[in-house]
Amino acid sequence: MEKQLKVTGVRYFETRLGLGYECKTNINGLLIWNDGNGGGTFLDCDFQNMNRRELTQYEEEFSETNLEHLIDVYEGVDLINKYI
């Protein structure tokens, strides 16, 4: 992977169980998702611009915590006081 992964946009949406989000990244076709139904945050792709092997490489490199940190950085969240 030659590029450092960064979030470039976030779209939030309500579900019947909570709040979900879709994040665009600087990697063409790679998305960060949370479906808002109580599951974790995960990577997905559009398969027109990325294949399964490439997606798997990113999944192995970035944990759920890493993905949420990238979103926090994009949104300018104060990580020191995030949970206070």
Backbone as CSV, one residue per row, in Angstrom:
resi,resn,N_x,N_y,N_z,CA_x,CA_y,CA_z,C_x,C_y,C_z
1,MET,0.844,-1.179,0.000,0.000,0.000,0.000,0.883,1.232,0.000
2,GLU,0.766,1.993,-1.045,1.653,3.137,-1.185,1.125,4.407,-0.524
3,LYS,-0.191,4.543,-0.356,-0.759,5.758,0.222,-1.128,5.551,1.686
4,GLN,-0.983,6.613,2.468,-1.444,6.586,3.847,-2.951,6.812,3.834
5,LEU,-3.699,5.966,4.522,-5.158,6.053,4.535,-5.620,7.269,5.333
6,LYS,-6.523,8.060,4.727,-7.105,9.237,5.376,-8.587,9.301,5.048
7,VAL,-9.370,9.811,5.979,-10.795,10.054,5.744,-10.935,11.398,5.037
8,THR,-11.770,11.433,3.996,-11.980,12.681,3.243,-13.412,13.187,3.331
9,GLY,-14.311,12.399,3.914,-15.701,12.828,4.060,-16.482,11.827,4.882
10,VAL,-17.489,12.320,5.620,-18.324,11.457,6.457,-19.789,11.782,6.208
11,ARG,-20.600,10.732,6.064,-22.053,10.882,5.949,-22.677,10.060,7.072
12,TYR,-23.446,10.727,7.929,-24.138,10.049,9.024,-25.580,9.783,8.626
13,PHE,-26.150,8.689,9.163,-27.556,8.381,8.917,-28.131,7.660,10.131
14,GLU,-29.429,7.883,10.358,-30.114,7.233,11.472,-30.621,5.867,11.052
15,THR,-30.545,4.919,11.980,-31.146,3.605,11.793,-32.112,3.391,12.949
16,ARG,-32.853,2.314,12.912,-33.806,2.117,14.014,-33.089,1.756,15.315
17,LEU,-31.808,1.372,15.240,-31.053,1.031,16.445,-29.995,2.061,16.829
18,GLY,-29.817,3.084,16.031,-28.789,4.067,16.375,-28.349,4.913,15.207
19,LEU,-27.072,5.216,15.197,-26.492,6.094,14.190,-25.433,5.320,13.403
20,GLY,-25.521,5.380,12.088,-24.530,4.749,11.221,-23.751,5.806,10.470
21,TYR,-22.664,5.390,9.829,-21.902,6.335,9.025,-21.162,5.636,7.898
22,GLU,-20.917,6.409,6.853,-20.120,5.991,5.706,-19.049,7.052,5.512
23,CYS,-17.803,6.631,5.444,-16.693,7.569,5.267,-15.989,7.291,3.950
24,LYS,-15.798,8.338,3.177,-14.970,8.232,1.981,-13.523,8.400,2.412
25,THR,-12.626,7.776,1.659,-11.200,7.872,1.964,-10.437,8.379,0.745
26,ASN,-9.164,8.636,0.952,-8.308,9.080,-0.142,-7.888,7.930,-1.063
27,ILE,-8.283,6.711,-0.754,-8.006,5.545,-1.597,-9.246,5.287,-2.449
28,ASN,-9.102,5.380,-3.758,-10.227,5.247,-4.670,-10.964,3.922,-4.458
29,GLY,-12.252,4.001,-4.106,-13.081,2.816,-3.933,-13.119,2.247,-2.533
30,LEU,-12.282,2.726,-1.617,-12.226,2.194,-0.256,-13.070,3.059,0.671
31,LEU,-13.974,2.426,1.426,-14.896,3.121,2.323,-14.775,2.564,3.732
32,ILE,-15.073,3.403,4.722,-15.186,2.976,6.114,-16.665,3.036,6.466
33,TRP,-17.194,1.952,7.038,-18.625,1.855,7.329,-18.895,1.482,8.774
34,ASN,-20.021,1.945,9.272,-20.664,1.405,10.459,-22.144,1.443,10.146
35,ASP,-22.800,0.285,10.145,-24.194,0.223,9.693,-25.201,0.743,10.709
36,GLY,-24.760,1.078,11.919,-25.656,1.662,12.910,-26.584,0.671,13.579
37,ASN,-26.330,-0.617,13.397,-27.191,-1.644,13.984,-26.504,-2.412,15.103
38,GLY,-25.503,-1.800,15.717,-24.852,-2.405,16.870,-23.562,-3.153,16.566
39,GLY,-23.183,-3.219,15.319,-21.939,-3.901,14.954,-20.759,-2.950,14.970
40,GLY,-19.630,-3.448,14.544,-18.409,-2.663,14.549,-18.233,-1.810,13.308
41,THR,-17.151,-1.055,13.305,-16.747,-0.232,12.168,-15.844,-1.087,11.288
42,PHE,-16.056,-1.037,9.968,-15.333,-1.932,9.072,-15.042,-1.262,7.738
43,LEU,-14.151,-1.867,6.972,-13.815,-1.398,5.629,-14.681,-2.102,4.598
44,ASP,-15.001,-1.396,3.533,-15.726,-1.961,2.404,-15.210,-1.273,1.149
45,CYS,-15.548,-1.811,-0.002,-15.124,-1.181,-1.250,-16.223,-1.300,-2.288
46,ASP,-16.096,-0.551,-3.370,-17.130,-0.564,-4.403,-16.877,-1.607,-5.490
47,PHE,-15.780,-2.332,-5.457,-15.408,-3.408,-6.380,-15.307,-2.980,-7.840
48,GLN,-15.637,-1.742,-8.163,-15.362,-1.222,-9.502,-13.959,-0.636,-9.549
49,ASN,-13.484,-0.161,-8.384,-12.171,0.472,-8.310,-11.169,-0.301,-7.462
50,MET,-11.607,-1.419,-6.860,-10.731,-2.178,-5.972,-11.181,-3.633,-5.990
51,ASN,-10.226,-4.552,-5.876,-10.605,-5.965,-5.828,-10.542,-6.498,-4.401
52,ARG,-11.020,-7.705,-4.202,-11.110,-8.302,-2.866,-9.727,-8.439,-2.213
53,ARG,-8.716,-8.786,-2.998,-7.360,-8.937,-2.456,-6.848,-7.621,-1.872
54,GLU,-7.070,-6.523,-2.594,-6.644,-5.207,-2.097,-7.397,-4.841,-0.823
55,LEU,-8.712,-5.094,-0.804,-9.512,-4.807,0.390,-8.986,-5.599,1.580
56,THR,-8.684,-6.876,1.374,-8.175,-7.727,2.454,-6.865,-7.189,3.013
57,GLN,-6.001,-6.659,2.171,-4.743,-6.075,2.650,-5.014,-4.913,3.603
58,TYR,-5.962,-4.052,3.257,-6.310,-2.935,4.142,-6.967,-3.441,5.421
59,GLU,-7.816,-4.457,5.318,-8.472,-5.013,6.507,-7.451,-5.587,7.485
60,GLU,-6.397,-6.193,6.961,-5.354,-6.759,7.823,-4.518,-5.674,8.491
61,GLU,-4.393,-4.527,7.852,-3.560,-3.448,8.394,-4.303,-2.555,9.389
62,PHE,-5.614,-2.367,9.211,-6.365,-1.402,10.018,-7.435,-2.090,10.861
63,SER,-7.302,-1.949,12.185,-8.307,-2.483,13.106,-9.475,-1.505,13.211
64,GLU,-10.524,-1.931,13.896,-11.671,-1.051,14.126,-11.234,0.217,14.860
65,THR,-10.365,0.072,15.841,-9.862,1.225,16.591,-9.092,2.177,15.679
66,ASN,-8.265,1.626,14.785,-7.528,2.461,13.825,-8.480,3.250,12.940
67,LEU,-9.532,2.591,12.452,-10.496,3.248,11.565,-11.215,4.384,12.286
68,GLU,-11.639,4.134,13.527,-12.330,5.176,14.290,-11.390,6.337,14.612
69,HIS,-10.110,6.041,14.816,-9.124,7.102,15.039,-9.002,7.990,13.794
70,LEU,-8.999,7.390,12.609,-8.929,8.173,11.370,-10.124,9.116,11.245
71,ILE,-11.294,8.647,11.663,-12.496,9.493,11.637,-12.344,10.636,12.633
72,ASP,-11.854,10.324,13.837,-11.626,11.365,14.850,-10.673,12.435,14.330
73,VAL,-9.602,12.023,13.680,-8.635,12.979,13.124,-9.321,13.868,12.094
74,TYR,-10.105,13.272,11.204,-10.816,14.041,10.175,-11.762,15.065,10.808
75,GLU,-12.457,14.660,11.880,-13.434,15.543,12.524,-12.808,16.497,13.528
76,GLY,-11.515,16.370,13.778,-10.838,17.263,14.712,-11.185,16.999,16.162
77,VAL,-11.498,15.752,16.490,-11.850,15.389,17.864,-10.608,15.489,18.740
78,ASP,-10.769,16.095,19.914,-9.692,16.205,20.897,-9.521,14.834,21.544
79,LEU,-8.529,14.079,21.105,-8.371,12.702,21.558,-8.013,12.592,23.034
80,ILE,-7.400,13.604,23.603,-7.041,13.564,25.021,-8.293,13.634,25.887
81,ASN,-9.252,14.475,25.501,-10.457,14.659,26.311,-11.687,13.970,25.727
82,LYS,-11.500,13.056,24.793,-12.624,12.423,24.095,-13.592,11.731,25.050
83,TYR,-13.080,11.037,26.059,-13.944,10.237,26.934,-14.141,10.844,28.316
84,ILE,-13.807,12.116,28.456,-13.980,12.781,29.759,-15.351,13.409,29.825
